[in-house]
Structures are given as C-alpha cells and as structure tokens.
Amino acid sequence: MAIGLTCWLAGGGLETAAFSRTLDVPFQGATLKIVGREDFIAMKLFAGGPQDMADARHAFAIGRESLEVGLLRRLTTRYGRDAVTALEGLLAG
C-alpha cells in the first residue's frame, strides 16, 4: 500500500498532506493506514471509470454530512475539469 501511495504521490496525483489525513484501521491483528474519504473520493473521480464512479458515489453517500466539502473540492480541483464536473454532479445529488 505504501508503495502504491508513493508512486501516486511521485506522479503528482496525491498531495503530501494526504498522509497526515490517513486513518488507522485494525485488520487481522495489524493496523492499516488508509486514505481519508475526501482523498479517496477525489482520486476515484479523477480515475473516472465506471467502478471508480460507483465507489465515489458510495463513499459520498455513506456519510455526506461528515465530509469536509471544502477540502473535497480543493482536492478534486487538483485533478482537472472532468473530476470537478463529476464532483459537482455528486454534490447536486
């Protein structure tokens, strides 16, 4: 997982601050670090495939009220117009 995130970071896709927003999740006696929901949604919107869009919609829907929408908008803007358009569609419902 760290290798994948490092490659994404090196390619300019993930901002360094994403590492400070990771969440610790217990899994089979270990602790995994996962990206926060805003980072996850923004990356999925950027990827843009059918499964990515479904993943973004689901992650958005499961706790819309707890999302930091300003952060999500800022992150998504890094990925270009198509990602922003997709986000606006999510926000509009």
Secondary structure, 3 states (H helix, E strand, C coil): CHHHHHHHHHCCCCCHHHHHHCEEEEECCEEEEECCHHHHHHHHHHHCCHHHHHHHHHHHHCCHHHCCHHHHHHHHHCCCHHHHHHHHHHHHC
